[in-house]
Amino acid sequence: MESSPQFLKSPSVSHDIGSVPDLIQSHERILGTPSWIAADTKYGSEECLKYLQDKNIKTAIRPETKTSKPGYFSKNKFKYDSSRDCYVCPNGKLLKRRSKNYPQNRINYSSNKKDCNLCPLKGNCISGGSFRTVSHYDSPCYWKARSWYDSGYGRVMQKLRGTILEGIIGQAKTYHGMSKAKFRGLNKVEIQFLLTATALNLKKMVKMLDVEEVKSRLSRKFTDICQIAKDIFKNFVKKLTIEGSLSSIGLDHRNVIIFIF
């Protein structure tokens, strides 16, 4: 929900985007369809993004891209010009559309060799070869996901995800034995994950309780207990008074039935 962001977190021991439909359906049965979802880049495949967008779910997920070598310009440095269907490099040169990878549904854009050979930024751009290539999915899902990810709310969702989930993982490793698996086999490890997740959820549920309501209930209970204690003390005093009166007139209080009102 927009007022209560949802974070996609699976207890699966393998990182499988095929589990996304099951996670969403489980969420819908309990809390309804979320309007936003935040997840890491492994869920940024076209298949996953399309499934979520078909259900009208906005995503704070960075779409999958090919990683760049450390020390070289990343794809983010290249600006896409939709009117000309090309990319513009940091030096202002064009990377034109060259081919399409149909199995992966990605369009490839590459620079001109002459431009790269004369470019003063070549050492920061090309790690091997004589030209630079970038690519993106040939799908509107990619651009929607990218715009949501770069939006203000998308950045807030990602920040919350990093803060909340990383903290939970730290708790699981430090206090709940998740620094290593205690059993062998995926099924046994998944049981350990689920039990740990249950313990963490119970802790969160306790924190989510209305503190003021809890204080109010405890106060009422304490007041009731105090009143009971007062009544017991008053009855005890009355009993002592009556026993003293009976003794003064020579009667044994053990042979007298006393009704205390």
Buried (B, 14 or more C-beta within 10 A) or exposed (E): EEEEBBBBBBBBBEEEBEBBEEBBEEBEEEEEEBBBBBBBEEBBBBEBBBBBBEEEBBBBBBBBBEEBEEEEBEBEBBEBEEEEEBBBBEBEBBBEBEEEEEEEBBBBBBBBEEBBEEBEBBEBBBEEEEBBBBBBBBBEBBBBBBEBBEEEEBEBBBEBBEEBBEEBEEBBEEEBEBEEBEEEEEEEBBBBBEEBBEBBEEBEEEEEEEEEEEEEEEEEEEEEEEEEEEEEEEEEEEEEEBBEEBEEEEEEBEEEEEEEE
